[in-house]
Amino acid sequence: MKTSQSFPVSLLLILGSILCIPAIAYGAFHYMYPAEPDAVYTKHGKLKVEWRKFSENDMFTEYLGKERHFDEEALTADILVLRSYQESQTSVHENTKFIYSSVVMHQSVNCRNRTVSVKDLMMFSKARSNGSLVKDLYDLDWDLGEARPGSIDEKKVATLCGFES
């Protein structure tokens, strides 16, 4: 007489369903509250950029481009910055309204004056410079002024210029 000791199929289905609940909950949580990755890769025409997460707050996540140029005589650093907003932003330029979700900025960091200025700006319709180009502004020379303590600009000055923050 042969006895087979196997689990009933319904018990296996119940156990499998119970074990799937954490995976489903994890996936649902990340769908509703997506985490910003530490590294992002984008392509703009022939230009491929590798971005590293630099700072994050409730409004946006900011990434710095891997490639940087530092002028040792002038003590300035030219960097590319990707800012991905949590919610769409609205801006008015020359009486035209623009809605965008991310911007790529060419910034200059002056180590002597501890200032950050925006040279060029491109606005994109989706996060992490995806989607279509909404607006591009060149030769801006927006001086954001001296980096305030505790600000992202002060963190850029400290990081790129080698100052203690």
Steps between C-alpha positions, in 0.01 A plus 500: 500500500640827386423822687556833342551788731459814293350834579161572357513735205277755674742523793791565262302776327418666833865488614617637165247783519609592851865507398420728202336770717830669605623512139172653381502754786863595424422547132187706574689722745773574244241563232326762716822644652780434252851529637742715308793291379857593595617489138311613191610477138348728236554555131446835329569454131859377480574615856488225762513615864555301817341668803570434869249592768622805688210618712135426565217683676119502496486705178771351276798270462817650361768311308845617390651396169805280527704724268619827658742769395705681766698815414778518761602857412150646529399252773174417323329171420262447208248226566182353357209466742184294452212601725202264499191644672250294700210697346472694174626858511367807323711788375421812298760628256429786257123479569489127420416237760711183512425182694796271566605214729879518479778736398859457386718797596853597409626664820819676595627477858736778607718384788637847581160667536321181609230562238307284254369637171284347226637532146253289299171331584290236323151409625355153434142373516578190707720412798875436459515697171269258322217601275514794266704818531259766624730805496871570473666819620865577419755757615299583810773588749254483790711560808328325788715695745710380789426146608294514820595265784304176481395552137566271205718771347716509813533122479614536135760762594628286787512181291647643179740750659619273779375720782379354826125547529 
